[in-house]
Amino acid sequence: MAQRVATMYKQVKLELSSHQLKDFVKLFETHHNSTQIRVFDNGDTEMILFDHGNEIPLVFHPLGPHYIFEGSFVVKDLQLANTVRKAVQECKGHALVHRLYHKHIMEYHYAYGNVVKIQEIRGEKTKLVYEFKDTIGTLARLYSERGVEDEIAWVRLQIDQLLDLRVKAIHTEEIDARLKELTKELFILEA
């Protein structure tokens, strides 16, 4: 199995509440004793991770009730990289991550904390390994599209029943008014 050289977080975006930020910090303090927190006068909160002697500053800017982090960094320590991955997942973050190996790169796309795409990059060649397919969403959209067809069938049935009733009725004004409404509705649905 190929040995990972480093993990490059090319784009990371996290939006955390103050409670989530505390949980985020606690996650790293639990797994890594070497973290520092600094709070600046402007409200920014900086968390410094230590990776083989290198400092990785993560600056969270306050924006309304949330703290926003957007940035990129490289992690060489495997345990620290796994903790960052777990943090992105738990905090429902967005990220573009490159796991760097000697002869190839594995590219991971995260959306709302979930891996949505994995690609293997070898030189100029890119191979799709995994891509999330929203089958439930697709089925829901198909069902809603089918809902319009069902509505059309229902309106047609009502029109047919009113036409049958009109043949037998003496006073047709109310029936004609309702037929006019249903015809307009049918026209709109079929458009």
Phi and psi in degrees as GROMACS dihedral restraints (atoms count N, CA, C in turn):
[ dihedral_restraints ]
;  ai    aj    ak    al  type     phi  dphi    fc
    3     4     5     6     1   -69.1    20    10
    4     5     6     7     1   142.2    20    10
    6     7     8     9     1   -91.2    20    10
    7     8     9    10     1   127.0    20    10
    9    10    11    12     1   -71.6    20    10
   10    11    12    13     1   131.7    20    10
   12    13    14    15     1   -86.2    20    10
   13    14    15    16     1   -46.1    20    10
   15    16    17    18     1  -162.1    20    10
   16    17    18    19     1   169.4    20    10
   18    19    20    21     1  -123.6    20    10
   19    20    21    22     1   121.4    20    10
   21    22    23    24     1  -103.7    20    10
   22    23    24    25     1   115.6    20    10
   24    25    26    27     1   -90.2    20    10
   25    26    27    28     1    94.0    20    10
   27    28    29    30     1   -71.4    20    10
   28    29    30    31     1   -39.6    20    10
   30    31    32    33     1  -143.9    20    10
   31    32    33    34     1   123.3    20    10
   33    34    35    36     1  -131.7    20    10
   34    35    36    37     1   132.5    20    10
   36    37    38    39     1  -133.3    20    10
   37    38    39    40     1   122.4    20    10
   39    40    41    42     1  -126.8    20    10
   40    41    42    43     1   138.8    20    10
   42    43    44    45     1  -127.4    20    10
   43    44    45    46     1   110.8    20    10
   45    46    47    48     1  -123.2    20    10
   46    47    48    49     1   144.1    20    10
   48    49    50    51     1   -76.5    20    10
   49    50    51    52     1   170.8    20    10
   51    52    53    54     1   -63.0    20    10
   52    53    54    55     1   -35.5    20    10
   54    55    56    57     1   -65.9    20    10
   55    56    57    58     1   -44.1    20    10
   57    58    59    60     1   -64.8    20    10
   58    59    60    61     1   -35.8    20    10
   60    61    62    63     1   -63.0    20    10
   61    62    63    64     1   -40.4    20    10
   63    64    65    66     1   -63.3    20    10
   64    65    66    67     1   -42.1    20    10
   66    67    68    69     1   -64.3    20    10
   67    68    69    70     1   -38.4    20    10
   69    70    71    72     1   -59.8    20    10
   70    71    72    73     1   -49.5    20    10
   72    73    74    75     1   -62.4    20    10
   73    74    75    76     1   -43.4    20    10
   75    76    77    78     1   -61.3    20    10
   76    77    78    79     1   -37.6    20    10
   78    79    80    81     1   -58.8    20    10
   79    80    81    82     1   -44.2    20    10
   81    82    83    84     1   -74.9    20    10
   82    83    84    85     1   -35.4    20    10
   84    85    86    87     1   -67.0    20    10
   85    86    87    88     1   -31.6    20    10
   87    88    89    90     1   -68.1    20    10
   88    89    90    91     1   -41.1    20    10
   90    91    92    93     1   -93.8    20    10
   91    92    93    94     1   -21.6    20    10
   93    94    95    96     1  -140.5    20    10
   94    95    96    97     1   119.1    20    10
   96    97    98    99     1   -70.4    20    10
   97    98    99   100     1   -22.1    20    10
   99   100   101   102     1   -96.4    20    10
  100   101   102   103     1    77.6    20    10
  102   103   104   105     1  -134.3    20    10
  103   104   105   106     1   150.8    20    10
  105   106   107   108     1  -130.0    20    10
  106   107   108   109     1   146.4    20    10
  108   109   110   111     1  -121.1    20    10
  109   110   111   112     1   133.6    20    10
  111   112   113   114     1  -129.8    20    10
  112   113   114   115     1   134.8    20    10
  114   115   116   117     1  -114.8    20    10
  115   116   117   118     1   125.9    20    10
  117   118   119   120     1   -96.6    20    10
  118   119   120   121     1   164.6    20    10
  120   121   122   123     1   -59.4    20    10
  121   122   123   124     1   -31.9    20    10
  123   124   125   126     1   -80.1    20    10
  124   125   126   127     1     0.5    20    10
  126   127   128   129     1    98.8    20    10
  127   128   129   130     1   -10.2    20    10
  129   130   131   132     1   -64.2    20    10
  130   131   132   133     1   142.8    20    10
  132   133   134   135     1  -117.2    20    10
  133   134   135   136     1   123.4    20    10
  135   136   137   138     1  -111.7    20    10
  136   137   138   139     1   128.0    20    10
  138   139   140   141     1  -113.5    20    10
  139   140   141   142     1   125.9    20    10
  141   142   143   144     1  -107.8    20    10
  142   143   144   145     1   122.9    20    10
  144   145   146   147     1  -100.5    20    10
  145   146   147   148     1   145.6    20    10
  147   148   149   150     1  -111.5    20    10
  148   149   150   151     1   126.0    20    10
  150   151   152   153     1  -129.7    20    10
  151   152   153   154     1    98.9    20    10
  153   154   155   156     1    51.9    20    10
  154   155   156   157     1    47.1    20    10
  156   157   158   159     1    86.5    20    10
  157   158   159   160     1   -13.4    20    10
  159   160   161   162     1   -91.0    20    10
  160   161   162   163     1   143.8    20    10
  162   163   164   165     1   -95.1    20    10
  163   164   165   166     1   134.0    20    10
  165   166   167   168     1  -117.9    20    10
  166   167   168   169     1   103.3    20    10
  168   169   170   171     1   -85.7    20    10
  169   170   171   172     1   130.0    20    10
  171   172   173   174     1  -114.5    20    10
  172   173   174   175     1   110.9    20    10
  174   175   176   177     1  -103.3    20    10
  175   176   177   178     1   121.6    20    10
  177   178   179   180     1  -102.7    20    10
  178   179   180   181     1   119.8    20    10
  180   181   182   183     1   -95.2    20    10
  181   182   183   184     1   132.6    20    10
  183   184   185   186     1   -72.7    20    10
  184   185   186   187     1   134.9    20    10
  186   187   188   189     1  -142.5    20    10
  187   188   189   190     1   100.6    20    10
  189   190   191   192     1    63.9    20    10
  190   191   192   193     1  -131.7    20    10
  192   193   194   195     1   -84.8    20    10
  193   194   195   196     1     2.6    20    10
  195   196   197   198     1  -116.6    20    10
  196   197   198   199     1   166.3    20    10
  198   199   200   201     1  -117.1    20    10
  199   200   201   202     1   132.3    20    10
  201   202   203   204     1  -113.1    20    10
  202   203   204   205     1   131.3    20    10
  204   205   206   207     1  -120.8    20    10
  205   206   207   208     1   128.9    20    10
  207   208   209   210     1  -135.2    20    10
  208   209   210   211     1   127.0    20    10
  210   211   212   213     1   179.5    20    10
  211   212   213   214     1  -174.0    20    10
  213   214   215   216     1  -143.2    20    10
  214   215   216   217     1   152.0    20    10
  216   217   218   219     1  -166.4    20    10
  217   218   219   220     1   166.2    20    10
  219   220   221   222     1  -119.3    20    10
  220   221   222   223     1   135.7    20    10
  222   223   224   225     1  -120.8    20    10
  223   224   225   226     1   129.5    20    10
  225   226   227   228     1  -100.1    20    10
  226   227   228   229     1   -29.9    20    10
  228   229   230   231     1   -74.2    20    10
  229   230   231   232     1   123.6    20    10
  231   232   233   234     1   -62.8    20    10
  232   233   234   235     1   -42.6    20    10
  234   235   236   237     1   -64.9    20    10
  235   236   237   238     1   -40.7    20    10
  237   238   239   240     1   -66.1    20    10
  238   239   240   241     1   -40.6    20    10
  240   241   242   243     1   -61.5    20    10
  241   242   243   244     1   -40.5    20    10
  243   244   245   246     1   -66.6    20    10
  244   245   246   247     1   -35.4    20    10
  246   247   248   249     1   -68.0    20    10
  247   248   249   250     1   -40.2    20    10
  249   250   251   252     1   -63.3    20    10
  250   251   252   253     1   -43.5    20    10
  252   253   254   255     1   -58.5    20    10
  253   254   255   256     1   -45.8    20    10
  255   256   257   258     1   -63.0    20    10
  256   257   258   259     1   -39.1    20    10
  258   259   260   261     1   -64.9    20    10
  259   260   261   262     1   -41.6    20    10
  261   262   263   264     1   -62.1    20    10
  262   263   264   265     1   -41.6    20    10
  264   265   266   267     1   -67.1    20    10
  265   266   267   268     1   -48.9    20    10
  267   268   269   270     1   -66.6    20    10
  268   269   270   271     1   -32.3    20    10
  270   271   272   273     1   -92.7    20    10
  271   272   273   274     1     8.0    20    10
  273   274   275   276     1    55.4    20    10
  274   275   276   277     1    44.5    20    10
  276   277   278   279     1   -86.2    20    10
  277   278   279   280     1   170.6    20    10
  279   280   281   282     1  -112.3    20    10
  280   281   282   283     1   140.0    20    10
  282   283   284   285     1  -159.6    20    10
  283   284   285   286     1   152.1    20    10
  285   286   287   288     1  -119.3    20    10
  286   287   288   289     1   115.4    20    10
  288   289   290   291     1  -121.7    20    10
  289   290   291   292     1   134.0    20    10
  291   292   293   294     1  -112.6    20    10
  292   293   294   295     1   117.3    20    10
  294   295   296   297     1   -90.4    20    10
  295   296   297   298     1   116.7    20    10
  297   298   299   300     1   -94.3    20    10
  298   299   300   301     1   126.0    20    10
  300   301   302   303     1  -118.2    20    10
  301   302   303   304     1   173.2    20    10
  303   304   305   306     1   -62.9    20    10
  304   305   306   307     1   -39.5    20    10
  306   307   308   309     1  -115.6    20    10
  307   308   309   310     1    -3.7    20    10
  309   310   311   312     1  -156.1    20    10
  310   311   312   313     1   172.4    20    10
  312   313   314   315     1  -127.5    20    10
  313   314   315   316     1   135.8    20    10
  315   316   317   318     1  -104.7    20    10
  316   317   318   319     1   121.6    20    10
  318   319   320   321     1  -104.9    20    10
  319   320   321   322     1   125.7    20    10
  321   322   323   324     1  -115.7    20    10
  322   323   324   325     1   132.3    20    10
  324   325   326   327     1  -109.8    20    10
  325   326   327   328     1   124.1    20    10
  327   328   329   330     1  -110.4    20    10
  328   329   330   331     1   135.7    20    10
  330   331   332   333     1  -133.5    20    10
  331   332   333   334     1   124.2    20    10
  333   334   335   336     1    53.1    20    10
  334   335   336   337     1    38.1    20    10
  336   337   338   339     1    84.1    20    10
  337   338   339   340     1    -3.8    20    10
  339   340   341   342     1  -110.0    20    10
  340   341   342   343     1   143.6    20    10
  342   343   344   345     1   -73.2    20    10
  343   344   345   346     1   121.9    20    10
  345   346   347   348     1  -109.4    20    10
  346   347   348   349     1   -15.1    20    10
  348   349   350   351     1  -160.2    20    10
  349   350   351   352     1   138.4    20    10
  351   352   353   354     1  -130.2    20    10
  352   353   354   355     1   131.0    20    10
  354   355   356   357     1  -130.4    20    10
  355   356   357   358     1   147.4    20    10
  357   358   359   360     1  -104.8    20    10
  358   359   360   361     1   128.0    20    10
  360   361   362   363     1  -116.0    20    10
  361   362   363   364     1   119.4    20    10
  363   364   365   366     1  -125.8    20    10
  364   365   366   367     1   103.7    20    10
  366   367   368   369     1    63.6    20    10
  367   368   369   370     1  -120.3    20    10
  369   370   371   372     1   -91.7    20    10
  370   371   372   373     1    -8.4    20    10
  372   373   374   375     1   -92.9    20    10
  373   374   375   376     1   136.5    20    10
  375   376   377   378     1  -123.3    20    10
  376   377   378   379     1   129.2    20    10
  378   379   380   381     1  -121.4    20    10
  379   380   381   382     1   127.0    20    10
  381   382   383   384     1   -74.9    20    10
  382   383   384   385     1   124.6    20    10
  384   385   386   387     1   -99.5    20    10
  385   386   387   388     1   -41.1    20    10
  387   388   389   390     1  -153.2    20    10
  388   389   390   391     1   141.8    20    10
  390   391   392   393     1  -145.3    20    10
  391   392   393   394     1   129.9    20    10
  393   394   395   396     1   -69.6    20    10
  394   395   396   397     1   130.7    20    10
  396   397   398   399     1  -113.0    20    10
  397   398   399   400     1   124.8    20    10
  399   400   401   402     1   -83.8    20    10
  400   401   402   403     1    72.2    20    10
  402   403   404   405     1   -68.1    20    10
  403   404   405   406     1   -36.0    20    10
  405   406   407   408     1   -66.2    20    10
  406   407   408   409     1   -43.8    20    10
  408   409   410   411     1   -63.6    20    10
  409   410   411   412     1   -40.5    20    10
  411   412   413   414     1   -64.0    20    10
  412   413   414   415     1   -44.3    20    10
  414   415   416   417     1   -63.8    20    10
  415   416   417   418     1   -39.0    20    10
  417   418   419   420     1   -63.5    20    10
  418   419   420   421     1   -41.6    20    10
  420   421   422   423     1   -65.1    20    10
  421   422   423   424     1   -40.8    20    10
  423   424   425   426     1   -63.6    20    10
  424   425   426   427     1   -40.2    20    10
  426   427   428   429     1   -63.2    20    10
  427   428   429   430     1   -43.1    20    10
  429   430   431   432     1   -66.5    20    10
  430   431   432   433     1   -34.4    20    10
  432   433   434   435     1   -65.3    20    10
  433   434   435   436     1   -37.9    20    10
  435   436   437   438     1   -67.4    20    10
  436   437   438   439     1   -28.9    20    10
  438   439   440   441     1   -60.0    20    10
  439   440   441   442     1   -36.8    20    10
  441   442   443   444     1   -65.8    20    10
  442   443   444   445     1   -41.9    20    10
  444   445   446   447     1   -62.3    20    10
  445   446   447   448     1   -39.4    20    10
  447   448   449   450     1   -65.2    20    10
  448   449   450   451     1   -39.8    20    10
  450   451   452   453     1   -62.5    20    10
  451   452   453   454     1   -41.7    20    10
  453   454   455   456     1   -60.1    20    10
  454   455   456   457     1   -45.2    20    10
  456   457   458   459     1   -62.5    20    10
  457   458   459   460     1   -39.3    20    10
  459   460   461   462     1   -65.4    20    10
  460   461   462   463     1   -43.1    20    10
  462   463   464   465     1   -65.1    20    10
  463   464   465   466     1   -41.6    20    10
  465   466   467   468     1   -61.6    20    10
  466   467   468   469     1   -40.7    20    10
  468   469   470   471     1   -62.1    20    10
  469   470   471   472     1   -43.2    20    10
  471   472   473   474     1   -62.8    20    10
  472   473   474   475     1   -40.7    20    10
  474   475   476   477     1   -63.2    20    10
  475   476   477   478     1   -45.1    20    10
  477   478   479   480     1   -59.4    20    10
  478   479   480   481     1   -43.6    20    10
  480   481   482   483     1   -65.0    20    10
  481   482   483   484     1   -40.1    20    10
  483   484   485   486     1   -67.8    20    10
  484   485   486   487     1   -36.6    20    10
  486   487   488   489     1   -65.0    20    10
  487   488   489   490     1   -40.7    20    10
  489   490   491   492     1   -62.5    20    10
  490   491   492   493     1   -41.8    20    10
  492   493   494   495     1   -67.6    20    10
  493   494   495   496     1   -35.2    20    10
  495   496   497   498     1   -64.5    20    10
  496   497   498   499     1   -36.4    20    10
  498   499   500   501     1   -62.0    20    10
  499   500   501   502     1   -36.6    20    10
  501   502   503   504     1   -88.5    20    10
  502   503   504   505     1   -17.7    20    10
  504   505   506   507     1   -83.8    20    10
  505   506   507   508     1   152.6    20    10
  507   508   509   510     1   -92.4    20    10
  508   509   510   511     1   -46.6    20    10
  510   511   512   513     1   -98.6    20    10
  511   512   513   514     1   112.7    20    10
  513   514   515   516     1  -107.4    20    10
  514   515   516   517     1     3.1    20    10
  516   517   518   519     1   -60.8    20    10
  517   518   519   520     1   -47.5    20    10
  519   520   521   522     1   -64.2    20    10
  520   521   522   523     1   -42.0    20    10
  522   523   524   525     1   -64.6    20    10
  523   524   525   526     1   -43.9    20    10
  525   526   527   528     1   -62.7    20    10
  526   527   528   529     1   -39.3    20    10
  528   529   530   531     1   -63.3    20    10
  529   530   531   532     1   -44.3    20    10
  531   532   533   534     1   -67.2    20    10
  532   533   534   535     1   -38.9    20    10
  534   535   536   537     1   -61.7    20    10
  535   536   537   538     1   -38.9    20    10
  537   538   539   540     1   -63.1    20    10
  538   539   540   541     1   -43.9    20    10
  540   541   542   543     1   -61.9    20    10
  541   542   543   544     1   -46.5    20    10
  543   544   545   546     1   -66.4    20    10
  544   545   546   547     1   -36.4    20    10
  546   547   548   549     1   -64.3    20    10
  547   548   549   550     1   -42.2    20    10
  549   550   551   552     1   -63.4    20    10
  550   551   552   553     1   -45.4    20    10
  552   553   554   555     1   -60.1    20    10
  553   554   555   556     1   -43.1    20    10
  555   556   557   558     1   -62.2    20    10
  556   557   558   559     1   -41.6    20    10
  558   559   560   561     1   -60.3    20    10
  559   560   561   562     1   -44.3    20    10
  561   562   563   564     1   -64.6    20    10
  562   563   564   565     1   -44.6    20    10
  564   565   566   567     1   -64.3    20    10
  565   566   567   568     1   -38.8    20    10
  567   568   569   570     1   -77.0    20    10
  568   569   570   571     1   -19.3    20    10
